[in-house]
Amino acid sequence: MPPVYELLIRGGVLMDPAQGLSAKRDIAFRDGKVAAVAETLPGGEAGEVIEATGALITPGLIDLHAHVYHGALYIGMHADRTSLVNGVTTVVDAGSAGWMTFPGFRDYVMPTYQARVFAFLHISATGLTINRVVPELAEIKFAQVEEAARVAKENEGLILGIKVRIANNATGPGDQANAREALRRARQAADLAGVRLMVHVSDTPIPLPEILDHLRAGDVATHIFNGNAEQILDGRGEVRREVRAAAERGVVLDVGHASVHCDTNIARRAIAQGLLPTTLSTDLHNPPPGRIVYHLRGLMSKFVALGMPLDEVIASVTSRAAAAIGKSAEIGSLAPGMAGDAVVLDLEEGQFSFVDGARNEVKASRRFRTRHVIRGGRRLPLPAPAADSI
Ligand SMILES: [Zn+2]
C-alpha cells in the first residue's frame, strides 16, 4: 500500500494568516498540494516525515519585487539559488523584461526554475537589460503601449501587470515631461491589457501625490519607504494625506527594499503612525560592490525589529502578497487544496544587525532562519546555510 501522504510536517506552529491560524498543526501533502491540516496526523501514513518541533511553518513566501531574468539582465539573480533556497517559493519579477525581451525570459529562463515565477512587464521595450548604460525610458519611444499590452495579453496568467520606473535614472534626470508621459503610457498599456500597474516611486522627478493619483485599487507603489525628496512623509514627518488615501482605496504599498530604496527612519516613523506596508519585498538583484540586498527572511527579521507585529509580517509575504497578484486561490495559504509550497523557519534569539543604504542600523533580538523548504509537496535539498545578504 502506498503511503496516504507523500510528506508530513509535524509538531510545529503553523502561521497562516489566510486561515487566521497561529497554532500547533500537522500538515500533510499529496500530489503536490496540501492534503490535510489537523492538530495531529499519524506519521505512519506518510512517505517522509519532517519533525518541526520548535519551528514556525508558513505558506511558501512570495517576493513581490525581485529580478530573476538570469543571464540576460546584468543584475538578474537566479531564482532557485537565491530565492527558493531561502523559502521564497514564488518570485515576482518586477519589470526585468519588456515586450521585446520577454519571450527569452519565458522560454529559456523560467522553465529552468523550480521556483514559481510571475512577471510584471516593463513598459520600456527592452526592460532593464541596458539600464546600467542608459536610462530605459530616456527616449520615450521605448515605451510602446500597443506592443506591451499585446504581449501582456498573450501571456495572461504569467504576466500580471505593467511596470514603470518613475525615477531620475529611468526617465531622465529632472525630466518631468518624460516622466509624466512614461506614467501615462504605462497606465494606458495596463488598462488595455486589463492588468495591474506597478510604479517605482523612488527618486521621482515629479511629486509623489501626482503619481499616486494614477493608481487604483490593486495597483502597486513600490519602494514606499525610500528617503528621497518626494517621500511618503511631509515636512513635519507625518504620513502624507495622499499616501493614506491611496492605502485606503486599496493601492498596494510595497517595500521593494534593495539597499537604497528603504530608509529605516521613514519605515520606523510610518509604522509608528500606523501605516504598515501591504507587502514586504526584496528588489533582489545583483548589487554593485558595497551595497547590500537582503533576502526576504532578513527583511522579515528587520521589520519585526522595527515594530511590525509578527502576524502582519507573515501576512505581508503570504496572504497579502498572494492577493496582490490575484493568486489567493492557489498560493499564500496552507489550507487543504492549496499548492504544496511551505517553509519551516526557526526564529533564532541573539543579537543581530541590519543596515540600510543610508547606513541606518536596526538592532534585532530575533531573526528567521530557513530550516526546510517545501515546493510542490516535496522537501528541497538545501545547500549549506546561505549568508544573510548577497
Ligand atoms: Zn526593482
Residues whose N, C-alpha, C, O or C-beta is under 5 A from the ligand:
A	BS01	ZN	A94 D283
